[in-house]
Amino acid sequence: MAEYKRPISESEFKKNFKLKKPLMNDTEAFYESSRCLFCYDAPCIEACPTGIDIPLFIKQIQTKNAEGAAKTIYDSNWLGNACGTICPTGVLCEGACVYNHQDVQPLQIGRLQNYATTSVIDADKKLYEAGTANGLKIAVIGAGPAGIACACEARVLGYEVDIFEAKENPTGLTVHGIAPYKITNEEVLKEFSFLQNQLGFTVHYNTAITTTAQIKDLEANYDAIFIGVGLGKTSKLGIEGENINGVIGAVEFIEELRMKHHLVQVPPKVIVLGGGNTAMDAASEAARMGANHVTLAYRRSKEEKGAYEFEYDLAKSAGVKGIFNCSPVEIIGKNNVEGVKFIKTQKFEGKLHPVQGTEFIVACDLVIKATGQAKQGDLYQLIDGLEIDNKTRITINSESFQTSNPKYFAGGDAINGGAEVVNAAYDGKMAAQGIHQWLTK
């Protein structure tokens, strides 16, 4: 039985995808900030990939200095507003809160961060301006979190920055690949406009870098180049029936939902293949779009799934059912999907093996593959002397973020194969610092 009715209007869509972390009002923020113990050597700072001075910004909120709090946040993380909402705070800053050792609810750091940054975005407060022009230019490939963070930091340092973005909207995964109950398009784009208006970097949309000629042009016209591209399309499973109607990648499904909202049609029976956070998002979204039966199928055990536990709990709360230790061997159907044939699996001597004679079929109308994304290897091959590891990730100097081709720097998914937005924000900021050190040595 479906937990949600299919939304047929924008208001119904918003009701089904009500934000997990709604914006605090002034009273809530004042009360919550008063709970902070302002720990010495605060563990929440250590747990934050961007090292935000969390006790300081909370103290600033407590003293009704939301603008100062926002400045503290943005000084460390150029995606401070988005990260306050979409970060897995329960396993990062809030997970490190000392209250967890006292059976007391940890401080709601993410919501306080979102409160402070939203206050300056809505008021269009001037927090930053570009540094004195130094006559040098940086090209950024990709307007995702890493690219934006690099552009912002570089502008503060006085560089002219051009971002080249393949899509028609900025922020990459943040606006295209994150579930609508975590953040809205309006919030994401509002923060981006806030930053762009203050710092003045340029974005060239619908400009994918796909040829050697384009690469040579960038190399000739820019003093340094930052690679901040995300991951590509969902990887192929390589099983029979994968190309029939009704099979879609999870990233593509989520992107369509983020762009079209209630206009997306989700059939009654859905199977989501995968055990990561993207699989949980896709399954939860399918359920919130009114699917009667959403089954999450993963080839390993429930304990081995890659998703955070709270993400799985969220999917279950939406009505998603999970089946584990089953691997898809065929997608059934002539012209349209009718079901998925699975075989049971078990681990033997540390390796996963199919159990012969245990095949079974689960009927469905839609298969969503959350089985990993392809890397941007085609782009990397265009660049001379760019070292790539065996997982198609760009190799960098861990301190400067410089690649084996000294003119190129990289961060985000391009170097880690897919992590959190907050990791990309850190990479982009530090890469800009690395570029600065290299160009001013």
N, C-alpha and C positions, 0 to 999 in steps of 0.2 A: 504494500500500500504506500503510495507516494506521500511524503511528508509535506511537499510543496505542490501547489497548483501551478500549471503552466502560466507564466506571465504574458499577458496580451497587451499590456500598456507599459509606458515608462515608469509610472507610479508603482505598478505591481512588480516590475523588475527590481526597483529600488527596495521594495518591501522584502522580497525574497533574498536580496543581496545586501541586507542591512549591514553597515560597517561593524566589524568586530571590535574596533577600538574607536568609538565615537569621540568627537572633540569635546574636551572638558570645558565647562564654563569657568568663570573667574572664581567662584566659590569653591568648586571642586578642586581647582588647581591650587588655591591657597591652602585648603585643608590637606591635600595630598602632599604638598611640598613641606608642610609642617611636620610630617612624619619622618623626614630624613634625619639620620643621625650624624651626617657629615663626617663619615669615618676618616680617620687618618689612614693613608695608604689604601684608599677605597678600592675594594675588589671590583666594583662595577666599572671603574675606569680601565682596570687591567683586562676586563672581559670585553670591552668595546674595541673592535678592530681599528677604529679611527682615533681612539684615545681621548674622547670628549671628557672634559673636566665636569663630570656629572654632579658632584656635590656643589660645585660653584654655580652652575646654571640653576640648580634647584634652589639654592640660597637666594639667587637673584629673583626667581619667581616669588619666593616667600617674602621678599622685601618689595614686591610689586614693581620689579624692574624687568619686565618681560622682554623689553628690547635688548637689555644687556645680556639676558639669558640666551636670546636668539643669536647674538653676536658670539657668545662663548661657543655655542653649538656649531655655527657655520665656520668659525675659525679652524675647527678640526674636521668638519664633514660638510662638503658643499651640497650634499643631498640630505641635509639635516631634517627637513620636513618629511620627505618620503620615508626615510629610514625610521623616523619616530613611529610611523604607522606600520610599515611592512617588515621591519627587522624581526627575527625570531628572538625577541627580547627575553622570552622565558628561558632560553638556553644561553643567552649572552649576559647583558647587564643585569636584568632582573633575576636571572638565574644565579648570579653571583652575590646578590643582595644579602647582607648579614641576617636580615629578618627570616630568611629561609631556615636558619639554624635555631629559630625560636618558635617555630610553628605559627608564625605571623605572616600575613600576606605581604609579599615583597612590595617595595615601592613601585608604583606604576610609572617607571621612568620613560617608557616610550610615549605614553600619552602626555606626560609633562613636556617632553621634547616637542611633540606635535603642537601642543598648546602655545608654547613660546614662539616657535617659528611661524605658525599660522597667524599670530597676532601681528608680526611685522610684515608678512606677505599681504595680508588683508589691508593693512594701513599703508602699504607701499613705502615703508621706512627705508631711508637711504643708509645702508650699513657699509657699503664698499664702493670704491671707485677704482678705475684702472690705474695702474702705476704709470709713472712717466715713461713715455715711449722710448724704447731702446733701439729701434730700427730693425729689429729681428722678427722673423715670421715663423709661426709653427702651424703645420697642418695636422689636423686630428681626423682620423678615419673612424667614423662611427659616433653618433650623438647619443650613445647610451650613458649610463652612470659614470663609467670610467672616462669617457671622452668629455663629458660635461665637467667633471671634477678637474681634469687636466686643463681644460680651457679656462675655467674660472681662476685657478691658481696661476696659470701663465699670464692672464690679463693683469692680475694684481702685481706681477713681477715686471710688467711693462711690455710684454710681447703682443704682437698682432696675431690673432688666431682665426683660422678658417676651419670649420668642421664640415666634413663631407659625409652626408647621411643618405643611405640607400632608400629609406622609406620617406613617406610624406609627413611623418610626425617624429618629434624628438623623444628622447629618454629611453629608447630601446625596450628592454624587458619591462621596465616600470609601467609603461603605458600599454604595451602589447601582450605581455605574458604573465601578469600577476592577477589573481582572482579579484573580481570587482568588490567582494566583501572585505578586502584588505585595504584598497585605496581606489578612489574614483579617478577617471580621466581628468576631470576638472582640477582636482587637487594637484595632480602630477604636472599638468601643463601650466598651472598657475605658478608653481615654484620655479619651473624652468623660465618662464617669462620674467619673473622677479629677478632671477640671476642674470639673464641676458640683458635686461634693461639697465642693470647697475654696472655691468662689466663690459658690455659691448662687443662680445665675440659674434662672428658671423656664421650662419649655418646654410649650407647649400643642400637643399632637400632633393630627393629623387636623383641622387648622384652617387650611384654605386661605383666603387673603384674595382674594375674588372679586367683591365688591360695593362700590358706592359707600357704602352704609350702614356697612359694616365699616371702610372708610377713614376716614369721618367720626368713627366711634367711637374709632379709634386717635388721630386728631388731637385729639379732645376730652380724652382721658385720659392722653396721654403728652406729655412736653416735647420729645422729638425721636424721629424714626423712621428706622431704618436698613433699607435695602432690600438684602438679601443673597441674593436668589433665584438659582437656577441657570438653566440652559437648559431648554426644554420638550421635547416629543416630537420624534422624528426627522422632519425635513422631508420633504414629498412630492416625488417625482421628476417627477410629471406625465406618466407614460408608461402605455401600455395594459397591463393585467394587474396593476397595482400592488396592487389590492385583493383578489386571490384568495388562497386558503389557502396558507400557506407563505412569505409575505413578512412580514418583521419588521424593525423598526428595530434598529440595533446597540445603542443605549442600553437599549432595552427587553429585548433578548436578554441583555445583560450583567447587568442588574438581576435578571432571572428566575434566572439562573445563580447570582448571589450569594445569593439568597434560598432557592433550592431544591436547589442542589448536584447530586448524582447523580440526583435525581428528574427532571431535565430530559432530554427525549429529543431527540437530534440525529440526523437522518437521514444516510445514507451520503455524499450528494453535496451540497456547500454552495458557494454563490458569495457572496462578500462584495464589495459595491460601495463603493469609496472608497480613498483613499490617505493618510489621516491616522492618527494614533496610535490612535484608536478603532477604525478598520478593522483595524489590526494586532492589537489586543487581541481583537476579535471572531473574527478568523480563527484566531488561535492557540488561543482557547478552544474553538472548534468542533472543531479538530483534537484537542485534549486530551480532548474528550468522545467521541472514537472515530469521527468522520467519516472515511471512507476517502479522499475527495477533497475538498480545500478549495482553492478558486481565488479569489485576490484579484484583482479587476479594477479598473483605474483608467484614467480617460479621458485622462490626460496621461502623460508619459514617467516612467520610474522615477526619474530625477534630479529631477523636479518634484514628487514626492510630498511631502505635508506632514509625514509621520511622521519621527521620528528614525530614523537608520540602525540603531541598536541594536534598535529595536522591530521593524523589518523583518527583521533577522537572527534575532530571537527567533521570529518567525512562521515563517520558513523552516526553522528548526531543529525546529519542531514538525511539519513536513511540508507546509506551505502552499506552493502554487505561485502565482506572480504573472504576470499578463498586463497589458500596458500599452498606451497609445494605443488604447483601445477604449471606446466609450461605449454604455451600454445604451439601446436604442430600444424594446424591448418585453419584457415578461415573459410567457413562453409557458405555456399550460395552460388547461384548461376550468374545473375546480373546484379543482384543486391545481396547484402549480408543477411544470412539467416541464422548464423551461430558461429561458435568457435570450438574446434576440437582441441582438447587438452590431454596431456599425459601427466600422471602423477610423478613427482620427483622425490628423491631422497639423497642425503649426503653420505658418501662413503669415502673414507680416507681423505677427508677434506675437500672432496670434489662432488659436484652435483651430478646425479645420474638419473635418467628416466627409468621408471619402473615398467617393464614390458607387460603388456596386457591390461593396463589400467586406463586406457583412453576413455574419455567421456566428452559429451557435447553439451554446451550451455547455449541455449537459444538467445538471439539478440537481434536488434535492428541497426545497431551502430557499434562499431569498435573504435575505441580511442587508444592510440598507441602512445604510451608515456615511457618509451624504452630508450631514451637518450637522444641527443641531437648530434648531427654531423658538425665537425669543426670546419673552419674557413680555410682549409688547406689550399684551395685554388688561389686565393689571394696571396697567401704566404709564398707560394711558388713563383710569384711574379717578382719578388724582391731578391736581389742578388745578395748572397752571403748571409741570409737569414737562417739561423739554426733552429731546427724544430725537433722536439723529442719524439719518442715512439708512440706518443698519444696525440700527436699533432698539436702540441702546445708550443708556443714560442718560448725559447730559452732566454732568460734575462739575467743580468747582474741583480741580485736580490736587494742591493742597497740603492743603486741608481735607476733601476728598471730599464737600463740600456740593453739593447739586443746585440747579437754578434755583428750586425751591420751598425756601426756607431751612429749613423744618422737617424736610426729608428729606435724608439722606445715603445714599450707595450705594457698593458695592464688589463685587469678584469678577466673575462672568460677566455681571452686570447692566451693568457698565461696559466690560468688555473683550471681550465676545462669546464668551468661552470660552478660558481659559488654564489654568495649572497650579494645583494646590491651594495651593502656597506663595505664589503671587501673591494668591490670595484671602485667605490668612491675613494677609498684609501689609496689604491693603486694609482688612480689618475692624479691625485694630489701629489703623491711622492714622485711620480714620473715627471711631472712639471718641475719639481725641485731638481730632479736629476738632469733634466734638459738644461735648466738654468746653470747648474754647476758645470756642465760640459761646455756650454756656449760661452761662459764667462771665465773659463780657467786661464 
